[in-house]
Amino acid sequence: MPKLTPGLIKAALAERPGWKRKGPAIARTFEFKDFVQAMKFVDAVAKLAEQAWHHPDIDIRWNKVTLVLTTHDQGGLTGKDFALAKKFDATARR
């Protein structure tokens, strides 16, 4: 999958509120009521990432989970990153 142009990245970010560009990656912090809910989310993220064979960096801080996505083999952001971000957003709303 090819690396996205700056214009396509801007358009894709507009469709993913909460996600911010961090250099060659996008990141979002999700907040939950407690640690247990945060860990349930991380478990769901792990399953989605394995299915997509595209893995985020994950930082867990009690009730907060920060996910960072980039397509390393393309050296930046691709459609894979935004497709997975959309799935993560849907999972967090459950």
PyMOL commands that set and color helices and strands:
alter all, ss='L'
color gray80, all
select helices_A, chain A and resi 6-14+35-52+72-74+79-93
alter helices_A, ss='H'
color red, helices_A
select strands_A, chain A and resi 20-22+25-31+57-61+64-69
alter strands_A, ss='S'
color yellow, strands_A
deselect
rebuild
show_as cartoon
